[in-house]
Amino acid sequence: MSDHPTIAVVEDEPAIAAAVATRLRAEGFNVHIAVDGPSGVALVEQLQPDLVVLDLMLPGFDGIEVCRRIQSDRHVPVIMLTARGNESDLVLGLGAGADDYITKPFSPRALVARIHAVLRRAHAAPGSGRLRHRGVELDTSGRTGTHDGVAVHLTVTEFDLAAWFLRHPGVVFTREQLLQSVWGYPDGSGERTVDSHIQAVRRKLGPDFVRTVHGVGYGLGQ
């Protein structure tokens, strides 16, 4: 990643796109904008950006389809923007390869904080060795995973969340602790983010990979 990462913003509302681009440029990012699904895919293919800020509802085809298409060749970190609070939409976005989401209306400051957090995780120095639990194996050097011997595509956040549980067997974490430790969000805000990612991890690594401790949080399955 360069000193001035490139961000692709795919957003059809001009006022939001302009506000996001202005704030990100002030933070030192190189920013390019697309206004619909097809042009968003073309922009990402051309730019090969460090991260994509992607609206869920777009003309042409929606953000979920954009996310699927831009993830087909290589994983690019994606933060989805959504005006919806529907959990199924958020899970679909994460299932398509998004790393995080933020719900409109949002503050540019909050978006910048999430972008920095995702980029830090995406470009963190790789670990060494393998983590195993039942049929799940993570290669921390290559940041790849398998479930029952079959390769699984994990986003940056999904990999880090799964690795965190594997490194701390027997420990139950609150959502706030996970947000601070895995996401790197110092204020621990965004508990629904945790729940949505847990669903995505369970879908890819098995329903018993993460256990729920009611009234407390989540831990590695027994």
N, C-alpha and C positions, 0 to 999 in steps of 0.2 A: 504494500500500500504506500502511495506517495505521501509527501507532506501535505498535499492538497487533494484529498480524495474526491473522486467524481461521483456525483449523486444524480440519478435520473428521477425526475418527479413526473408521475403520470397522473394527471388530475384535470378534469374537464371544467371545473369551476374557476374562471380566470382570477377572481379575487383571492381564492385560497392558494392557487398555484403561485401567484405573484408574491403573496405574503410569505409562503414557505421558501420560495427561491431567494427572496431578499434576505431573510434571516439566515439561511444556510450560507449564502455568499458572504454575509458579514462574519460568519464563523470560519471563513477560509475555504469552504468547499467550492469545487467547480460544479455548477448546476446546469442541467439541461431539462427542458420541459416537453412533454407530449400530452395531447389533449384527448386521446381516445385509445381504445384497445389496440387496434392494428398499428398505429403510429408508435404506441408505447413499446410493443414487441420489436418493431424495427429500430427504435432508438437504442434499446438495450443491446440488441445484436450488434449494432454499429459501434456503440461506445464501450461496451464491456465495463460498465460502471462498478464501483466498489460497493454500492448499495442502491436499492430502488425504494422510493416512497411511492406507494401505489394505492390509488383510490379503488374502493370495492365496486362502486357503481360507475360504469363508463359507457359511452357510446361505442358502437361497433361490436364489442364483446366485453364482458365484465372483467374485473380485476382478478377473479379466480382463474379465468381462462388465460389471462395475461401471465399470471404467476406460473401456471402449468407449462406454458410454452417457453418462457424464458429460463425455466429450470431444466429443460430437456437436455441441454448440452453440458452445462456446468452449474453448480450451485452459486447463486448470487443472493446475498442477504436482502430480505424484503421486509419492510414495515408497511402494513396495510392501514389505510385510512377508511373508517367506516362511520356512517351516520346511523347505522343500525345497532341495536342492542341484542339482536337475535343470536343466541348462542350457536345455533346451527350454522349461521353464516360465518361466524368466527372460526368454528371447527373446520369448515370447508376450506377457509383461507389458509389455516395452518396445515391442513392436509395437502394443499396444493404446493406447499413449500415456503410459506411465509414464516418469518422468524418471530415477528411480534405484530401487534396492532395497537392503534390508538383511536379512540372514539371521538368523532366530532360532536360539539366544538372542542378544540384542544388549544393549548397555548403553544406558540412556537418554541418557547423555552423547554417545555416538556418533550416535544418532538426531537429537539436537538439533543437532549439528554439521552433519549432512547437510541438515537442514531449513534452517538458516541459509544454507548454501552454495547450495541450489537457489533460495531466495528472492532471494538477492543476484543470481544470474544472471537470474532471471525479471524483476527490476525494475531491471536495470542500464540506464544511459542508452544509448539506441540509437546505433549508429554511423551513418555516412553513406556513401552510395554502394552500388555493387554489386560482388560478387565472382563471377568466372566461371572455369570450367574445363571444357573440352569442352562437354558438354550440360547442365552444372549451372550455375545462376545463383542467387545468394542476394542478397536485398535486405536490407541490414543496418539500414535505417531501419524498415521494416515487419516485419522478422524473418520473411520469407516466402521460400520457395524453389520453384524449378521444375527439372524434369528433362526434357530434350528438349521444352521448351515446355509441359509439363503440371505444374500446381500439385501440390506435395508437402507433406503435413502433417508438419512436423517439431516434435518436442517441444523444450523449452528446451535440454535437454542435447544433443540431436542437432544442433540448429542451431549451438550454440556449438562443438561438436566439428568439424562440417563447416567452419565459418568459420575455425577455428584452422588446419586443414590448408590452406585456400585462402590464408590470410595468410602461410603459411610453406612455399611450394613448395620441394621439394628437400631439406627437413630431415626427418630421421627421429627420432621421439621414443620414448623408453621409456614403458611404461605408467605408471611412477611420475611421470615428467615430465608426462604428460597429466593425471593425477589432480591434480597440484599446480597446473597452469596452467589447465586447462579446468574441472575440478570445484571447485577451490579447497580441496582437502583437504591440509592442511599435512603430514600424516604419510605421504601417498602410499599409504594402504592401500586395498585393494579392487580388485585387478588384474582380477578377473573382471568387474567393472563395465565396465571399458574394453572387454574382449573382446565382451561382450554388446552394448554400444552400437555398436561397430564393425560387428557383424553387422546391426544395425538400420539404420545409415546406408547400408551397402552395399545392403541390400534396397530402400531408397527412392531412392538416388542412383546406383545401378549398382554391380555387383560390382568394377569396376576403379577406383572413386573413391578408395578407400584401398588402398594396397599394404602387404603384410606383408614386413618385413625380418627373416628368421628369426634369432633370437638377439639381436635388438635391440628392435624395436617396430614402429611404424606411421608411414607418411608418405603424402602426397598421391600419387595414381596418376600415372604418367608420361604 
